[in-house]
Amino acid sequence: MTSAYPDSYYAATAVGMHEHPSLQESLRADVCVIGGGFTGLSAALNLAEQGLDVVLLEAERIGFGASGRNGGLIGSGQRKDVLEMEAQFGLQRSRQFWQFAEDAKQEIRDRVQEHAIDCDLQYGQLEGVHKKRYLGMAQEISAALAERYDYPYTSALNREQTRALVATDDYLEGLQDEQAMTIHPLNYALGLARAAAAAGVRIFEQSRVLDYTRSDPATIRTATGSVTARFIVLGCNGYLGKLEPRVAGKIMPINNFLLTTETMDDARAEALIPGRYGIHDTRFVVNFYRMSADRRLIFGGGENYRARFPADIANFVRPKMLKVFPQLADLGIDYAWGGTLSVTVNRLPHVGRLAPNLWFAQGYSGHGISIANFAGKVVAEAIGGTAGRFDAFASLPTHTFPGGTLLRFPGMVLGMLYYSLKDRL
Ligand SMILES: Cc1cc2nc3c(=O)[nH]c(=O)nc-3n(C[C@H](O)[C@H](O)[C@H](O)COP(=O)(O)OP(=O)(O)OC[C@H]3O[C@@H](n4cnc5c(N)ncnc54)[C@H](O)[C@@H]3O)c2cc1C
């Protein structure tokens, strides 16, 4: 089997990569999970732990999608900050969704420990404020979190304090979060797959689902086999394509790009990001970056909304890195790659059920490491009969992109370009 992974730093430093067979037969199972990213892996593992017989079908390889390509920043809360959440839903519901995100972080910590997943879990994140207009935001959010969310782990930092955590003049102030984390995402996905297989999940790679019947039980078909199952869980997110048009119009796929520099010596790495914090900023097209365990800068910046990635991703991302860190101009770039995530209109996850036996979770809008893992877990809980947290997520308002899957691009692209232009002004 050829490796379908992109030429990423993560694939090059993967621990315990294991090839699973492709589906070549007709099987029966309680649940068929489609997609081997965090959503699908977490659902499969949690379902198997409930004693259900689970088959997971992945079109390419485990962690092939966003889960094995992302920035590795595990943020606190939802994609929208608590002030936006309060304004939209009121304090009580905002607190509920904050707590879900805390549970999501805990789920990752627990899995890492329980299954001894070697994925370089580190604590600490910083949000850099790049624009005068956002001054004071860090203080307001930090105070709200301490006073109304029992979360005393953030601090608003002035320019000098921010600079002590990251050697750039890009930020006017910062929001430090000591309990947000960073992770090697592909190694975490591979660790989850190992845990799922040990719990009895039958995993098949290079087994793209072509379609499934709208029946109970349903039959899920690949080019070389099929699975007949009582339940289907859809975890395809930005890679969903045309598989399920009924949810495709609720998300828009967006491509994000990363590079990894060559290795730095200890002193240079320590001077650049002393505490190995994960850093992101307030730009609409966000920069996100951190130091790897072997002292390379992993820098994410820039996106596009087309089917194709830029021909030269390193040169697409590098100017954004140099704007933040002009002092890195001499460093070579060893890896550059892109990945596809999905956003929703309101930037909140889209979790639900299309039929009594067809469940889905998607649209984490760039905040998916924790929330995709959690969404997989709450779908598993609901299939097992405990629907409280699933119902709360499923009750979030969702909107269809204007024009559905056919026309969502032109309008959204114009909107995205407008906001990214505002970033630069
Ligand atoms: C470049 C980039 C940077 C990011 N950075 C961050 C970050 O720093 N922090 C953060 O929280 N989030 C980040 N995200 C978002 C986060 O990675 C995603 O939200 C999360 O990984 C989604 O997980 P998932 O399992 O739902 O989807 P994916 O990981 O994309 O998995 C979907 C899987 O479904 C499979 N599939 C699709 N169709 C089929 C089919 N027909 N049959 C079988 N399998 C199929 C795909 O091959 C794929 O493996 C980033 C995303 C990208 C792309």
The ligand as an SDF file (V2000), in Angstrom:
LIG
                    3D

 53 58  0  0  0  0  0  0  0  0999 V2000
   -4.0650   23.2600    8.0350 C   0  0  0  0  0  0  0  0  0  0  0  0
   -5.0150   23.1390    9.1990 C   0  0  0  0  0  0  0  0  0  0  0  0
   -4.6750   23.6910   10.4320 C   0  0  0  0  0  0  0  0  0  0  0  0
   -5.5460   23.5510   11.5180 C   0  0  0  0  0  0  0  0  0  0  0  0
   -5.1320   23.9700   12.7450 N   0  0  0  0  0  0  0  0  0  0  0  0
   -5.8990   23.7210   13.8330 C   0  0  0  0  0  0  0  0  0  0  0  0
   -5.4280   24.0250   15.1240 C   0  0  0  0  0  0  0  0  0  0  0  0
   -4.2850   24.4530   15.3220 O   0  0  0  0  0  0  0  0  0  0  0  0
   -6.2760   23.8050   16.1680 N   0  0  0  0  0  0  0  0  0  0  0  0
   -7.5200   23.2740   15.9930 C   0  0  0  0  0  0  0  0  0  0  0  0
   -8.2430   23.0850   16.9900 O   0  0  0  0  0  0  0  0  0  0  0  0
   -7.9730   22.9250   14.7750 N   0  0  0  0  0  0  0  0  0  0  0  0
   -7.1960   23.1220   13.6950 C   0  0  0  0  0  0  0  0  0  0  0  0
   -7.6260   22.7360   12.4650 N   0  0  0  0  0  0  0  0  0  0  0  0
   -8.9340   22.0760   12.3540 C   0  0  0  0  0  0  0  0  0  0  0  0
   -8.9250   20.6090   12.8140 C   0  0  0  0  0  0  0  0  0  0  0  0
   -7.7830   19.9710   12.2970 O   0  0  0  0  0  0  0  0  0  0  0  0
  -10.1920   19.9070   12.3060 C   0  0  0  0  0  0  0  0  0  0  0  0
  -11.3310   20.6100   12.7530 O   0  0  0  0  0  0  0  0  0  0  0  0
  -10.3250   18.4710   12.8110 C   0  0  0  0  0  0  0  0  0  0  0  0
   -9.1290   17.7520   12.6030 O   0  0  0  0  0  0  0  0  0  0  0  0
  -11.4870   17.7930   12.0960 C   0  0  0  0  0  0  0  0  0  0  0  0
  -11.4550   16.4200   12.3430 O   0  0  0  0  0  0  0  0  0  0  0  0
  -12.4420   15.4720   11.5210 P   0  0  0  0  0  0  0  0  0  0  0  0
  -12.1760   14.0840   11.9740 O   0  0  0  0  0  0  0  0  0  0  0  0
  -13.8280   15.9590   11.6570 O   0  0  0  0  0  0  0  0  0  0  0  0
  -12.0330   15.6840    9.9920 O   0  0  0  0  0  0  0  0  0  0  0  0
  -10.7370   15.1740    9.2030 P   0  0  0  0  0  0  0  0  0  0  0  0
   -9.5730   15.0290   10.1060 O   0  0  0  0  0  0  0  0  0  0  0  0
  -10.5920   16.0340    8.0180 O   0  0  0  0  0  0  0  0  0  0  0  0
  -11.1050   13.6990    8.7790 O   0  0  0  0  0  0  0  0  0  0  0  0
  -12.0710   13.3910    7.8010 C   0  0  0  0  0  0  0  0  0  0  0  0
  -11.6650   12.0590    7.1970 C   0  0  0  0  0  0  0  0  0  0  0  0
  -12.7580   11.5480    6.4220 O   0  0  0  0  0  0  0  0  0  0  0  0
  -12.2000   10.8260    5.3560 C   0  0  0  0  0  0  0  0  0  0  0  0
  -13.2420   10.6770    4.3250 N   0  0  0  0  0  0  0  0  0  0  0  0
  -13.8280   11.6460    3.5910 C   0  0  0  0  0  0  0  0  0  0  0  0
  -14.7330   11.1130    2.7390 N   0  0  0  0  0  0  0  0  0  0  0  0
  -14.7160    9.7780    2.9520 C   0  0  0  0  0  0  0  0  0  0  0  0
  -15.4190    8.6760    2.3660 C   0  0  0  0  0  0  0  0  0  0  0  0
  -16.3220    8.8700    1.3890 N   0  0  0  0  0  0  0  0  0  0  0  0
  -15.1640    7.4470    2.8200 N   0  0  0  0  0  0  0  0  0  0  0  0
  -14.2610    7.2270    3.8310 C   0  0  0  0  0  0  0  0  0  0  0  0
  -13.5670    8.2300    4.4120 N   0  0  0  0  0  0  0  0  0  0  0  0
  -13.7870    9.4880    3.9760 C   0  0  0  0  0  0  0  0  0  0  0  0
  -11.0320   11.6900    4.9190 C   0  0  0  0  0  0  0  0  0  0  0  0
  -10.0980   10.9650    4.1400 O   0  0  0  0  0  0  0  0  0  0  0  0
  -10.4800   12.1660    6.2430 C   0  0  0  0  0  0  0  0  0  0  0  0
   -9.4210   11.3590    6.7170 O   0  0  0  0  0  0  0  0  0  0  0  0
   -6.7970   22.8810   11.3560 C   0  0  0  0  0  0  0  0  0  0  0  0
   -7.1390   22.3380   10.1250 C   0  0  0  0  0  0  0  0  0  0  0  0
   -6.2670   22.4610    9.0360 C   0  0  0  0  0  0  0  0  0  0  0  0
   -6.6380   21.8640    7.7170 C   0  0  0  0  0  0  0  0  0  0  0  0
  1  2  1  0
  2  3  1  0
  2 52  2  0
  3  4  2  0
  4  5  1  0
  4 50  1  0
  5  6  2  0
  6  7  1  0
  6 13  1  0
  7  8  2  0
  7  9  1  0
  9 10  1  0
 10 11  2  0
 10 12  1  0
 12 13  2  0
 13 14  1  0
 14 15  1  0
 14 50  1  0
 15 16  1  0
 16 17  1  0
 16 18  1  0
 18 19  1  0
 18 20  1  0
 20 21  1  0
 20 22  1  0
 22 23  1  0
 23 24  1  0
 24 25  2  0
 24 26  1  0
 24 27  1  0
 27 28  1  0
 28 29  2  0
 28 30  1  0
 28 31  1  0
 31 32  1  0
 32 33  1  0
 33 34  1  0
 33 48  1  0
 34 35  1  0
 35 36  1  0
 35 46  1  0
 36 37  1  0
 36 45  1  0
 37 38  2  0
 38 39  1  0
 39 40  1  0
 39 45  2  0
 40 41  1  0
 40 42  2  0
 42 43  1  0
 43 44  2  0
 44 45  1  0
 46 47  1  0
 46 48  1  0
 48 49  1  0
 50 51  2  0
 51 52  1  0
 52 53  1  0
M  END
$$$$
